[in-house]
Amino acid sequence: MKKTTKILLYIITGIILLALILFALNNFAEEKLKKEIEDAISQINLTYEELDINLLNRKATLKSPSLSMNGKSFKAEKLSLNNIGVFKYFTEKEIEIGSFRLDGPSFVYNKSKKSKTSPDSTSKGFKKSILIDKFQVRNGDLTIVENDSAENSLYAKFSHFKILEFQLDSSSVDNTIPFNYSDYALKVDSFFYKLDARHISTGNLNVEEDTLMLKDFRIIPVYGKQEFQKHIPYELDRYELVIEEVSFSNLNWMFKNDSLSIESPLTEIKNANLEVYRDKLQPDDTRQKKMYSEMIRELPVILKLDTIRLSDSYIKYEELIDADRSPGEVDFSKLNASIYNLSNKNMQAKDFKPTVVDVKTMFMQEANLNVNWEFNIRNKNDRFNISGNMDRISEEAMNRFMKPAMNVLAKGVIEDMAFNFSGNHTEALGDMKLVYKDFKVEVLREDGKRKNKVLSALANLIMNNDAISDDVRQKQIEVTRDKTRSFWNYLWKMIRAGALKSFF
């Protein structure tokens, strides 16, 4: 036999032996890894149909995994692991995975079956380090219920959830978010949450590259206007809110000292529609109400929203004062507003900026109304300044509220109005200009149809019916706040006090 032939045979034999050794080692490693995975699975009571491991391709697949314990249940079509770091696992017991993918998962949490075990037992003894380059969940849903017979209190259907550089180890497992990551993306197709007597829902919700966008956001009461009154102990607003689109640019959120922190330089709200109904026949809510500055100051969330833009929006407010009459109504259409420096972060800083609200809208669908409102969130006296101006409004528009709510008909027009008030959580002081022409009132009888001639004549006798010149401004208008009422009642008292001083 020639020498070259012998060498060739040796090489072939060596390759075959090496292949057999690798095959044996692969089978041994696969069996060892499979046993360790099966042992780990048995400890958490996870069931499955089939476990397939191929270390030559560095892949593992778990078919139909499912788990149920302490009110939490989970099932999925398939769990796939790709690019498993085999060498590092066997030498350092660290788990490195290039790609983790979960297809068709369904998560259910039943609150009535919450675990009674000690929370201290969950994270102790976690020694492993898990690093996943790309963690993906596709076409899943999440459900939270109060008990087996209750309707869903939360339901979310998502098509895609991705985390990059997912890392879980002994130093992260006790954190509020028990893992570290470099980036994430989320696409939710629908979301529903039941909060007391309201349903909160969204259509699409996307989070990607530090931008959050949600569409068709809704807060809808469970009960209609009349039924709602049977479920409240005192006078309370019933509101419906629908927003076409909300977006947060360069969103940054984190947990800091167990508090959630949310920051965004630009928040946009497009085509919001808010309808508020209040039944004044209900018992008064005598609890003290906070000013908005105090509410934001005391939020459990750290907030820093540099600019909020509200565009093409609408607000309607209805108030029922007499059961025999329709509710009075005011509305604000074509509403555009900018809010600057809405923040309770670093309130001790010397350069902490006041919050500024700039509003432009149509009042009662015919009068241009501009409002500028400024307050300092860190000021514990809740100091503020609010000013505004409105142009011509007709008697027809005024009577949409005055007739049903006050049983009064206005005659004539208001040509111009401007106001400027400064105050705190107790009292306000300011001035107001009201230009009107041939303004009279008709006080109606109880049926709301016929004129009460005696009261109407008396009211018009003491009313100044001449138009006020542009130079006349009612000054030193003092108003004391009713602390059981909202800020908007406070503002209404300022406007009303200035109007009465102008009319009489």
C-alpha positions as CSV (number, residue, x, y, z in Angstrom):
1,M,0.0,0.0,0.0
2,K,1.3,3.3,-1.0
3,K,2.4,5.8,1.7
4,T,0.0,8.5,0.5
5,T,-2.9,6.0,0.6
6,K,-2.1,5.1,4.2
7,I,-2.0,8.8,5.2
8,L,-5.3,9.3,3.5
9,L,-6.8,6.4,5.4
10,Y,-5.4,7.7,8.7
11,I,-7.0,11.1,8.0
12,I,-10.4,9.6,7.1
13,T,-10.2,7.3,10.1
14,G,-9.3,10.3,12.3
15,I,-12.2,12.3,10.9
16,I,-14.6,9.4,11.6
17,L,-13.3,9.0,15.1
18,L,-13.5,12.8,15.7
19,A,-17.1,12.8,14.4
20,L,-18.0,9.8,16.6
21,I,-16.4,11.6,19.6
22,L,-18.3,14.8,18.8
23,F,-21.5,12.9,18.3
24,A,-21.0,11.1,21.6
25,L,-20.1,14.4,23.4
26,N,-23.1,16.1,21.8
27,N,-25.4,13.3,22.9
28,F,-23.9,13.4,26.4
29,A,-24.2,17.2,26.5
30,E,-27.7,17.2,25.1
31,E,-28.8,14.5,27.7
32,K,-27.1,16.4,30.5
33,L,-28.6,19.8,29.5
34,K,-32.0,18.1,28.8
35,K,-31.9,16.6,32.3
36,E,-31.0,19.9,33.9
37,I,-33.8,21.7,32.0
38,E,-36.3,18.9,33.0
39,D,-35.2,19.2,36.6
40,A,-35.7,22.9,36.5
41,I,-39.1,22.6,34.8
42,S,-40.3,20.0,37.4
43,Q,-39.4,22.4,40.2
44,I,-41.8,25.1,38.8
45,N,-44.5,22.6,37.8
46,L,-44.2,23.5,34.1
47,T,-45.7,21.0,31.8
48,Y,-45.1,20.5,28.0
49,E,-45.6,18.1,25.2
50,E,-42.1,17.8,23.9
51,L,-38.5,19.0,24.6
52,D,-36.1,19.0,21.7
53,I,-32.5,20.0,22.1
54,N,-29.9,20.1,19.3
55,L,-26.6,21.4,20.6
56,L,-24.8,21.1,17.2
57,N,-27.2,23.7,15.9
58,R,-27.3,25.3,19.4
59,K,-31.1,25.1,19.5
60,A,-33.8,24.0,21.9
61,T,-37.6,23.9,21.5
62,L,-40.3,23.4,24.1
63,K,-43.7,22.6,22.6
64,S,-47.0,23.6,24.3
65,P,-45.5,24.7,27.6
66,S,-48.0,25.5,30.4
67,L,-47.9,26.5,34.0
68,S,-50.5,27.1,36.7
69,M,-49.8,28.1,40.3
70,N,-51.1,30.5,43.0
71,G,-53.7,32.0,40.7
72,K,-51.2,32.6,37.8
73,S,-51.5,30.5,34.7
74,F,-49.6,30.4,31.4
75,K,-49.7,28.5,28.2
76,A,-48.1,28.9,24.8
77,E,-47.8,27.3,21.5
78,K,-44.0,27.1,21.5
79,L,-40.8,28.3,23.2
80,S,-37.7,28.5,21.0
81,L,-34.1,29.1,22.0
82,N,-31.4,29.8,19.4
83,N,-27.7,30.3,19.5
84,I,-27.3,28.8,23.0
85,G,-23.9,29.4,24.5
86,V,-23.1,25.7,25.2
87,F,-19.4,26.1,26.2
88,K,-20.1,28.9,28.7
89,Y,-22.9,27.0,30.2
90,F,-20.9,23.9,30.9
91,T,-17.7,25.8,32.1
92,E,-19.2,28.7,34.0
93,K,-22.9,27.7,34.5
94,E,-23.9,31.0,32.9
95,I,-26.8,30.9,30.4
96,E,-26.2,32.9,27.2
97,I,-28.8,32.7,24.5
98,G,-28.8,34.6,21.2
99,S,-32.6,34.5,20.7
100,F,-35.5,33.6,23.0
101,R,-38.9,33.4,21.3
102,L,-42.3,32.7,22.8
103,D,-45.2,32.1,20.3
104,G,-48.9,32.4,21.1
105,P,-48.6,32.8,24.9
106,S,-51.7,33.4,27.1
107,F,-51.1,34.8,30.7
108,V,-54.0,34.8,33.2
109,Y,-53.8,36.1,36.8
110,N,-56.7,35.4,39.2
111,K,-56.5,37.8,42.1
112,S,-58.6,35.6,44.4
113,K,-56.0,32.9,44.2
114,K,-53.0,35.0,45.2
115,S,-50.1,33.2,46.8
116,K,-49.9,33.3,50.6
117,T,-46.2,32.4,50.7
118,S,-43.7,34.7,52.1
119,P,-42.3,37.2,49.6
120,D,-38.8,36.7,51.0
121,S,-38.7,33.2,49.6
122,T,-38.9,34.1,46.0
123,S,-35.5,35.5,45.2
124,K,-33.2,34.0,47.8
125,G,-30.7,31.5,46.4
126,F,-30.9,32.7,42.8
127,K,-27.2,32.3,41.7
128,K,-27.4,31.9,37.9
129,S,-26.7,34.6,35.3
130,I,-29.0,34.7,32.2
131,L,-28.1,36.8,29.2
132,I,-30.4,36.9,26.2
133,D,-29.4,39.0,23.2
134,K,-33.0,39.2,21.8
135,F,-36.0,38.3,23.9
136,Q,-39.3,38.1,21.9
137,V,-42.9,37.4,22.6
138,R,-45.4,37.2,19.7
139,N,-49.2,37.1,19.4
140,G,-50.0,36.8,23.1
141,D,-52.6,38.1,25.6
142,L,-52.8,39.0,29.2
143,T,-55.8,38.7,31.4
144,I,-56.4,39.7,35.1
145,V,-59.6,38.8,36.8
146,E,-60.9,39.3,40.4
147,N,-62.2,35.7,40.6
148,D,-63.4,32.9,38.4
149,S,-66.9,34.3,37.8
150,A,-66.0,37.9,37.4
151,E,-65.5,39.7,34.1
152,N,-62.0,40.7,33.1
153,S,-60.6,43.6,35.1
154,L,-57.7,43.9,32.6
155,Y,-57.2,42.4,29.2
156,A,-54.4,43.1,26.7
157,K,-53.8,41.5,23.3
158,F,-50.3,42.2,21.9
159,S,-48.7,41.1,18.7
160,H,-45.1,41.9,19.5
161,F,-42.9,42.4,22.6
162,K,-39.1,42.6,22.3
163,I,-36.3,43.2,24.8
164,L,-32.7,43.6,23.7
165,E,-29.8,42.5,25.9
166,F,-32.0,41.0,28.6
167,Q,-29.9,40.1,31.7
168,L,-31.1,38.5,34.9
169,D,-28.8,37.8,37.8
170,S,-28.6,37.8,41.5
171,S,-27.9,41.6,41.6
172,S,-31.1,42.4,39.5
173,V,-33.6,39.8,40.7
174,D,-34.8,41.9,43.7
175,N,-35.2,45.1,41.8
176,T,-38.7,46.4,40.9
177,I,-37.9,45.4,37.3
178,P,-36.0,42.2,38.0
179,F,-33.8,42.3,34.9
180,N,-31.6,44.8,33.0
181,Y,-32.0,45.6,29.3
182,S,-30.7,48.0,26.7
183,D,-33.9,48.6,24.6
184,Y,-37.4,47.3,24.2
185,A,-40.4,47.5,21.8
186,L,-44.0,46.7,22.3
187,K,-47.0,46.6,20.0
188,V,-50.5,46.2,21.7
189,D,-53.5,45.6,19.4
190,S,-56.1,46.3,22.2
191,F,-56.2,47.0,25.9
192,F,-59.1,47.1,28.4
193,Y,-59.1,47.9,32.0
194,K,-62.0,48.2,34.4
195,L,-61.5,50.9,37.0
196,D,-64.4,51.2,39.5
197,A,-67.4,52.3,37.4
198,R,-65.4,53.1,34.3
199,H,-63.8,51.2,31.4
200,I,-60.4,52.3,30.1
201,S,-59.4,51.0,26.7
202,T,-57.1,51.7,23.8
203,G,-56.8,50.6,20.2
204,N,-53.2,50.3,19.0
205,L,-50.4,51.0,21.4
206,N,-46.8,51.1,20.2
207,V,-43.6,51.7,22.1
208,E,-40.4,51.8,20.0
209,E,-37.2,53.9,20.1
210,D,-38.2,55.9,23.1
211,T,-41.5,56.9,21.5
212,L,-44.9,55.8,22.9
213,M,-48.0,56.2,20.8
214,L,-51.5,55.1,21.5
215,K,-54.7,55.5,19.5
216,D,-58.4,55.5,20.3
217,F,-57.9,56.0,24.1
218,R,-61.2,55.9,25.9
219,I,-62.5,56.3,29.5
220,I,-66.2,55.4,29.4
221,P,-68.6,55.1,32.4
222,V,-70.3,51.8,32.9
223,Y,-73.6,53.5,33.6
224,G,-75.6,56.1,31.7
225,K,-76.3,59.6,33.1
226,Q,-79.4,58.7,35.2
227,E,-78.2,55.3,36.4
228,F,-74.8,56.8,37.4
229,Q,-76.6,58.9,40.0
230,K,-77.8,55.8,41.8
231,H,-74.3,54.6,42.3
232,I,-72.6,57.7,43.9
233,P,-72.9,58.9,47.5
234,Y,-72.7,62.6,46.6
235,E,-72.4,65.1,43.8
236,L,-69.8,63.8,41.4
237,D,-68.8,64.4,37.8
238,R,-69.7,61.7,35.2
239,Y,-67.3,62.1,32.3
240,E,-66.6,60.4,29.0
241,L,-63.2,60.9,27.4
242,V,-62.2,59.8,23.9
243,I,-58.8,60.7,22.4
244,E,-57.9,59.9,18.8
245,E,-54.1,59.8,19.4
246,V,-51.6,60.4,22.3
247,S,-47.8,60.3,21.8
248,F,-44.8,60.8,24.0
249,S,-41.5,61.6,22.3
250,N,-38.1,60.6,23.7
251,L,-39.9,59.0,26.6
252,N,-37.8,58.0,29.6
253,W,-39.2,56.0,32.4
254,M,-37.6,54.2,35.3
255,F,-38.2,53.2,38.9
256,K,-36.2,55.3,41.3
257,N,-36.3,54.6,45.0
258,D,-39.5,52.5,44.4
259,S,-41.1,55.5,42.7
260,L,-42.0,55.6,39.0
261,S,-40.4,58.4,37.1
262,I,-41.8,59.6,33.7
263,E,-40.1,62.2,31.5
264,S,-40.8,63.4,28.0
265,P,-39.8,66.7,26.2
266,L,-43.0,66.5,24.0
267,T,-46.4,65.0,24.6
268,E,-49.1,65.4,22.0
269,I,-52.8,64.9,22.4
270,K,-54.9,65.0,19.2
271,N,-58.7,65.2,18.8
272,A,-59.7,64.8,22.5
273,N,-63.4,64.8,23.2
274,L,-64.5,65.3,26.9
275,E,-68.1,65.3,28.0
276,V,-68.9,66.0,31.7
277,Y,-72.3,65.8,33.4
278,R,-73.0,66.9,36.9
279,D,-76.3,66.4,38.8
280,K,-76.6,69.3,41.3
281,L,-79.5,67.6,43.0
282,Q,-77.2,65.1,44.6
283,P,-75.9,65.7,48.2
284,D,-72.9,68.0,48.4
285,D,-69.4,66.5,48.6
286,T,-68.1,68.4,51.6
287,R,-64.5,67.1,51.5
288,Q,-61.8,69.7,50.8
289,K,-60.6,69.8,47.2
290,K,-57.0,70.4,46.3
291,M,-55.7,72.9,43.9
292,Y,-54.0,71.4,40.8
293,S,-50.5,72.5,42.0
294,E,-51.0,70.6,45.2
295,M,-52.3,67.5,43.3
296,I,-49.2,67.4,41.1
297,R,-46.9,68.2,43.9
298,E,-48.1,65.2,45.9
299,L,-48.3,62.7,43.0
300,P,-46.8,59.3,43.8
301,V,-45.2,59.5,40.4
302,I,-42.2,61.7,39.5
303,L,-43.2,63.7,36.5
304,K,-41.4,65.9,34.1
305,L,-43.3,66.8,30.9
306,D,-41.7,69.8,29.2
307,T,-44.3,70.5,26.6
308,I,-47.9,69.1,26.2
309,R,-49.8,70.1,23.1
310,L,-53.5,69.6,22.8
311,S,-55.0,70.1,19.4
312,D,-58.5,70.1,17.7
313,S,-60.3,69.1,20.9
314,Y,-63.8,69.6,22.4
315,I,-65.2,69.9,25.9
316,K,-68.8,69.9,26.9
317,Y,-70.1,70.5,30.4
318,E,-73.7,69.9,31.5
319,E,-75.2,70.7,34.8
320,L,-78.6,69.7,36.1
321,I,-80.0,72.1,38.7
322,D,-83.8,71.5,38.5
323,A,-85.3,68.0,37.9
324,D,-88.1,69.7,35.8
325,R,-85.7,71.4,33.4
326,S,-83.0,70.2,31.0
327,P,-79.4,70.6,32.1
328,G,-77.6,73.8,31.4
329,E,-74.8,73.4,28.8
330,V,-71.5,75.1,28.0
331,D,-69.0,73.9,25.5
332,F,-65.5,74.7,24.2
333,S,-64.8,73.7,20.6
334,K,-61.7,74.0,18.3
335,L,-59.7,73.8,21.5
336,N,-55.9,74.1,21.2
337,A,-53.7,74.4,24.2
338,S,-50.0,74.2,25.2
339,I,-48.8,73.3,28.7
340,Y,-45.2,74.0,29.6
341,N,-43.2,72.6,32.5
342,L,-45.6,70.2,34.1
343,S,-43.2,68.8,36.6
344,N,-42.7,67.8,40.3
345,K,-39.1,66.8,39.8
346,N,-36.3,68.6,41.6
347,M,-38.7,71.1,43.1
348,Q,-35.9,72.4,45.4
349,A,-33.9,73.6,42.4
350,K,-33.4,77.4,42.2
351,D,-34.3,77.4,38.5
352,F,-37.5,75.4,39.0
353,K,-39.9,76.8,36.4
354,P,-43.6,77.6,36.9
355,T,-46.2,75.7,34.9
356,V,-47.8,77.7,32.1
357,V,-51.1,76.8,30.3
358,D,-52.0,78.7,27.1
359,V,-55.5,78.0,25.7
360,K,-57.2,79.1,22.5
361,T,-60.8,77.9,21.9
362,M,-64.3,78.8,20.7
363,F,-66.8,79.3,23.6
364,M,-70.3,78.2,22.9
365,Q,-69.2,77.7,19.2
366,E,-69.1,81.4,18.5
367,A,-66.9,83.5,20.8
368,N,-63.1,83.4,20.6
369,L,-61.7,82.7,24.1
370,N,-58.0,83.0,25.0
371,V,-56.8,82.0,28.5
372,N,-53.3,82.1,30.1
373,W,-52.8,80.4,33.4
374,E,-49.6,80.1,35.4
375,F,-48.9,78.4,38.7
376,N,-45.9,77.2,40.6
377,I,-46.2,73.5,41.7
378,R,-43.7,73.8,44.5
379,N,-45.5,76.8,46.1
380,K,-47.4,75.4,49.1
381,N,-49.7,78.4,49.1
382,D,-50.7,77.4,45.6
383,R,-50.3,80.8,44.1
384,F,-51.5,81.3,40.6
385,N,-52.4,83.9,38.0
386,I,-55.1,83.5,35.4
387,S,-56.1,85.9,32.7
388,G,-58.2,85.8,29.5
389,N,-60.3,87.6,27.0
390,M,-63.4,86.7,25.0
391,D,-65.1,88.5,22.1
392,R,-68.7,88.8,21.1
393,I,-71.3,86.3,22.3
394,S,-75.0,86.3,21.5
395,E,-78.0,85.9,23.7
396,E,-78.8,82.6,22.0
397,A,-75.5,81.1,23.1
398,M,-75.7,82.4,26.6
399,N,-79.3,81.1,27.0
400,R,-78.1,77.5,26.3
401,F,-76.9,77.6,29.8
402,M,-78.8,80.4,31.6
403,K,-82.3,79.2,30.7
404,P,-82.2,75.6,31.9
405,A,-79.7,76.1,34.7
406,M,-80.8,79.5,36.1
407,N,-84.4,79.9,34.8
408,V,-83.3,83.2,33.3
409,L,-83.3,84.5,29.7
410,A,-80.7,87.0,28.6
411,K,-81.4,89.8,26.1
412,G,-78.7,91.6,24.3
413,V,-75.1,90.8,23.6
414,I,-71.8,90.8,25.3
415,E,-69.3,92.5,23.0
416,D,-66.1,91.9,24.9
417,M,-64.8,90.5,28.2
418,A,-61.3,90.5,29.7
419,F,-60.2,89.4,33.2
420,N,-57.0,89.1,35.2
421,F,-56.9,87.4,38.6
422,S,-54.1,86.4,41.0
423,G,-54.6,84.3,44.1
424,N,-53.8,81.3,46.2
425,H,-55.7,78.4,47.7
426,T,-57.8,80.7,49.9
427,E,-58.5,84.0,48.1
428,A,-58.1,85.8,44.8
429,L,-58.0,89.5,43.8
430,G,-58.2,90.9,40.3
431,D,-60.0,93.1,37.7
432,M,-62.4,92.6,34.9
433,K,-63.8,94.5,31.9
434,L,-67.2,93.6,30.5
435,V,-68.6,95.4,27.4
436,Y,-72.2,94.7,26.7
437,K,-75.1,96.4,24.8
438,D,-78.8,96.6,25.8
439,F,-78.4,93.8,28.2
440,K,-81.5,92.7,30.0
441,V,-82.8,89.6,31.8
442,E,-86.1,87.9,31.9
443,V,-86.8,85.9,35.0
444,L,-89.0,82.9,34.1
445,R,-91.7,81.3,36.1
446,E,-91.3,77.8,37.5
447,D,-92.5,76.2,34.3
448,G,-89.4,77.7,32.5
449,K,-91.7,79.1,29.7
450,R,-93.6,82.2,30.9
451,K,-92.0,85.4,31.9
452,N,-92.2,86.5,35.6
453,K,-92.9,90.2,34.9
454,V,-92.5,91.4,38.4
455,L,-89.0,89.9,39.1
456,S,-87.9,90.7,35.5
457,A,-88.9,94.4,35.9
458,L,-87.1,94.6,39.3
459,A,-83.9,93.0,38.0
460,N,-83.8,95.4,35.0
461,L,-84.6,98.4,37.1
462,I,-81.4,98.0,39.1
463,M,-79.3,96.8,36.1
464,N,-77.1,99.2,34.1
465,N,-78.4,98.7,30.5
466,D,-75.9,101.0,28.8
467,A,-72.8,99.7,27.0
468,I,-69.7,100.1,29.0
469,S,-66.8,101.8,27.3
470,D,-63.5,99.9,26.6
471,D,-61.8,102.1,29.2
472,V,-64.0,101.1,32.2
473,R,-62.5,98.2,34.2
474,Q,-63.9,96.9,37.4
475,K,-61.0,96.7,39.9
476,Q,-60.3,95.2,43.3
477,I,-62.7,92.3,42.8
478,E,-62.2,90.0,45.8
479,V,-63.2,86.4,45.9
480,T,-62.9,83.9,48.7
481,R,-62.6,80.3,47.7
482,D,-65.0,77.6,48.8
483,K,-62.5,74.8,49.6
484,T,-65.1,72.1,49.2
485,R,-65.3,73.1,45.5
486,S,-62.9,72.7,42.6
487,F,-60.6,75.2,41.0
488,W,-63.1,75.7,38.2
489,N,-65.8,76.7,40.7
490,Y,-63.3,79.2,42.1
491,L,-62.7,80.7,38.6
492,W,-66.4,80.8,37.9
493,K,-66.8,82.8,41.2
494,M,-64.2,85.3,40.0
495,I,-65.9,85.8,36.6
496,R,-69.4,86.0,38.2
497,A,-68.2,88.6,40.8
498,G,-66.7,90.8,38.0
499,A,-69.9,90.5,35.9
500,L,-72.2,91.4,38.8
501,K,-70.0,94.4,39.6
502,S,-70.3,95.5,35.9
503,F,-74.0,94.9,35.5
504,F,-75.2,96.5,38.8
